[in-house]
Amino acid sequence: MTQVLLFARARELAGTRSAEISGTTVAEVLIQAEQLFGPEFAELCASCSVVVDDVLVHRFEYATASAGAELAILPPVSGGSDHVTAQAGPELRVAVLTVSDRAFAGEYEDLTGPAVEAVATSRMEATVVLRAVVADDRSEILRILTEWCEGDQVDLILTNGGTGLARRDVTPEATRQILDVEAPGITELMRAAGLEHTPLAALSRQVAGRRGRTILLNLPGSVRGATESLEAVVHILGHACETARSGEP
Amino acid sequence: MNARGDAPATPKIVSGIESDPLNAAALVDSVRRDDCGGIVVFEGTVRSPNHGHQVLALEYEAWEDRAASQLHRFATEVAIEFDLGAALAVHRVGRVEVGDPAVVIVAVSVHRDAAFQAAAALIDRVKAEGWIWKKELRSDGEIWIEGCD
């Protein structure tokens, strides 16, 4: 068990100064706390600093850092937002590719891309550096993904759409074609989360993996499917990106 | 030793988290010294109005033992960096009324330049890094201030 200390608004939302919460990693403890204390707490938690046994833990390390004996959840202090962001390390550079014939043709507005961006920026300290809408066209998807992976400009590419069993759906195939390695555990986790809502999640064909120093991840095309899938893995994507970036170029 | 060769050998450090009202004059007296000719005092006081809201008071909360050791460390590091004769950083917790000091910073130096710079550096550090939060008690509600205001 980890003794979780809560301060200021986090304390008020939780209704307590401290709580015993189980979990072996920082991410597990935070997820438990968020479930225990509700959505408003979870939202605040995304902007909090976390100190474990007197050491400030980097957001990218949540999935691997041990929860320790004492874990403090610290809201931003009044004079410190710039500084805290600087302490939190390099921001994640995210690119969002919406794959949809109809959105590309302008038949409807792309709502999923912006929804994915909102989750990425609020839950992962990400900056969206590139975005595009493309038709369900394998060679076009391939061209854009390849271009985005060049020149160390993006840490994480999130596609949405084209992952089902319709004959036009080719996003996983285009993605797989350029991956150096696949990371099936990421999509297994997303699918497991989706199955809690609908058995149709079993029909999704998303792939994830790494090309060069960039992590690529397919999300479903619906707003709900895409955001819930991303929510299911946000706590491990930072670590995935950090690992992909580490080492010699 | 600084370039002028006349900096005090050992800076005096005063720091703390206080739940009672701060007496800035008494705090300044605690760090005066004859070998220093410049004392810069910063008082951070509770202001009203703020962003168009009438403020009744501020309620400060700290991670008390950590914030106390942070203030001591910030004051020590700034004193060393600027060759101060003394550095003081004391912060309130609890309810602080409009016009009253929430924080007092004092930098004591042989000459004034270092004292001005050090006082600015020290309050910036306390505000940005100290585990101290404030809730604004307004005539129309309460709000935690998170991030730069």
Boltz contact constraints between the chains, C-beta under 6 A:
constraints:
  - contact:
      token1: [A, 7]
      token2: [B, 63]
      max_distance: 6.0
  - contact:
      token1: [A, 8]
      token2: [B, 61]
      max_distance: 6.0
  - contact:
      token1: [A, 8]
      token2: [B, 133]
      max_distance: 6.0
  - contact:
      token1: [A, 8]
      token2: [B, 144]
      max_distance: 6.0
  - contact:
      token1: [A, 9]
      token2: [B, 144]
      max_distance: 6.0
  - contact:
      token1: [A, 75]
      token2: [B, 146]
      max_distance: 6.0
  - contact:
      token1: [A, 76]
      token2: [B, 146]
      max_distance: 6.0
  - contact:
      token1: [A, 76]
      token2: [B, 147]
      max_distance: 6.0
  - contact:
      token1: [A, 78]
      token2: [B, 134]
      max_distance: 6.0
  - contact:
      token1: [A, 78]
      token2: [B, 145]
      max_distance: 6.0
  - contact:
      token1: [A, 78]
      token2: [B, 149]
      max_distance: 6.0
  - contact:
      token1: [A, 79]
      token2: [B, 127]
      max_distance: 6.0
  - contact:
      token1: [A, 79]
      token2: [B, 128]
      max_distance: 6.0
  - contact:
      token1: [A, 80]
      token2: [B, 128]
      max_distance: 6.0
  - contact:
      token1: [A, 81]
      token2: [B, 147]
      max_distance: 6.0
  - contact:
      token1: [A, 81]
      token2: [B, 148]
      max_distance: 6.0
  - contact:
      token1: [A, 83]
      token2: [B, 128]
      max_distance: 6.0
